[in-house]
Each structure stands twice: as C-alpha cells, then as structure tokens.
Amino acid sequence: MKFTEYIKQEGYTRYRGAVDDSVYEYFQCPNPEKATWYFKKGSYQCTGCKEQCETDSSEGFQMFLFTE
C-alpha cells in the first residue's frame, strides 16, 4: 500500500492551502516544489518524499474560514 493511500485511510485529506517557506526551512526540505500536504485535525503530513515530514503545528499553513 502506498503511503498516500494509508494516510487517507487514517482520515487525512489533501491540504490545498498555501504553505509558508518557513515550514520547508524548518524541515530543511531540499525540494519544496515536490511537497504534497495532507491534513487531519491536529496533524499536517507531507508525502512529497521519503522523509514523510509531519507536524502538529499549524504555523506556516494558510488558515481557512468555514461558514455553515
């Protein structure tokens, strides 16, 4: 099973917001253009390379306002 399939089964959805450069600097990411982020409450997970970086901090991730 691919890692992206696994995290989707774990409840992650594709994160389509902007990610600040500071996030990539923190992870010392050599190829931020390859990053693909997924999100579930309390966790951001990148599937862009074998490192599979993960953070519970929303700092550097674009926030969305939802209206019901």
TARA-V949995 format. One record per residue. N is the residue number from 0. PSI is psi in degrees with one decimal (none if undefined). OMEGA is omega in radians with two decimals (NA if undefined). D_FIRST is the distance of its C-alpha to the first C-alpha in Angstrom with 1 decimal. Layout:
n=N psi=PSI omega=OMEGA d_first=D_FIRST
n=N psi=PSI omega=OMEGA d_first=D_FIRST
This chain:
n=0 psi=133.8 omega=3.08 d_first=0.0
n=1 psi=151.9 omega=-3.12 d_first=3.8
n=2 psi=-39.7 omega=3.14 d_first=6.5
n=3 psi=-37.3 omega=3.09 d_first=8.4
n=4 psi=-41.2 omega=3.14 d_first=6.5
n=5 psi=-49.1 omega=-3.09 d_first=6.7
n=6 psi=-29.8 omega=3.05 d_first=10.3
n=7 psi=-40.7 omega=3.08 d_first=11.2
n=8 psi=-27.6 omega=3.13 d_first=10.7
n=9 psi=1.4 omega=3.06 d_first=12.8
n=10 psi=5.1 omega=3.10 d_first=15.5
n=11 psi=146.1 omega=3.02 d_first=15.4
n=12 psi=157.9 omega=-3.11 d_first=16.9
n=13 psi=129.2 omega=3.09 d_first=17.7
n=14 psi=120.4 omega=-3.05 d_first=20.8
n=15 psi=9.4 omega=3.12 d_first=23.2
n=16 psi=176.3 omega=3.12 d_first=26.2
n=17 psi=142.4 omega=3.08 d_first=27.9
n=18 psi=123.1 omega=-3.10 d_first=26.9
n=19 psi=150.7 omega=3.11 d_first=30.0
n=20 psi=-27.9 omega=-3.12 d_first=30.3
n=21 psi=-29.3 omega=3.10 d_first=31.0
n=22 psi=-45.3 omega=-3.14 d_first=27.4
n=23 psi=-33.9 omega=3.08 d_first=26.4
n=24 psi=-41.2 omega=3.13 d_first=29.5
n=25 psi=-43.9 omega=-3.13 d_first=28.6
n=26 psi=-0.9 omega=-3.09 d_first=25.2
n=27 psi=47.5 omega=-3.09 d_first=27.0
n=28 psi=121.2 omega=-3.13 d_first=24.6
n=29 psi=-18.1 omega=-3.08 d_first=25.6
n=30 psi=67.0 omega=-3.11 d_first=23.9
n=31 psi=-21.9 omega=3.12 d_first=24.1
n=32 psi=-16.3 omega=3.11 d_first=24.1
n=33 psi=-5.5 omega=-3.05 d_first=20.4
n=34 psi=137.8 omega=3.01 d_first=19.6
n=35 psi=114.9 omega=-3.04 d_first=17.6
n=36 psi=145.5 omega=3.04 d_first=18.2
n=37 psi=155.5 omega=-3.05 d_first=16.8
n=38 psi=141.3 omega=2.81 d_first=19.1
n=39 psi=161.1 omega=-3.02 d_first=19.7
n=40 psi=119.2 omega=3.08 d_first=23.0
n=41 psi=5.6 omega=-3.08 d_first=23.8
n=42 psi=133.4 omega=3.00 d_first=20.9
n=43 psi=130.1 omega=-3.05 d_first=20.1
n=44 psi=128.1 omega=3.10 d_first=16.8
n=45 psi=139.2 omega=3.12 d_first=16.6
n=46 psi=20.8 omega=-3.06 d_first=13.6
n=47 psi=-18.5 omega=3.12 d_first=16.1
n=48 psi=-176.4 omega=-3.09 d_first=15.7
n=49 psi=-16.1 omega=-3.14 d_first=14.4
n=50 psi=-30.2 omega=3.11 d_first=16.8
n=51 psi=54.8 omega=-3.09 d_first=14.9
n=52 psi=143.8 omega=-3.12 d_first=18.4
n=53 psi=142.6 omega=3.07 d_first=19.1
n=54 psi=150.7 omega=3.05 d_first=22.5
n=55 psi=1.7 omega=3.13 d_first=24.2
n=56 psi=133.6 omega=3.09 d_first=27.2
n=57 psi=-0.9 omega=-3.14 d_first=27.8
n=58 psi=125.5 omega=3.14 d_first=30.3
n=59 psi=-5.1 omega=3.11 d_first=29.8
n=60 psi=131.7 omega=-3.14 d_first=27.7
n=61 psi=131.2 omega=3.10 d_first=29.7
n=62 psi=148.3 omega=3.13 d_first=30.6
n=63 psi=145.6 omega=3.03 d_first=30.9
n=64 psi=127.9 omega=3.13 d_first=33.6
n=65 psi=137.2 omega=3.06 d_first=32.8
n=66 psi=140.4 omega=-3.12 d_first=35.6
n=67 psi=none omega=NA d_first=35.6
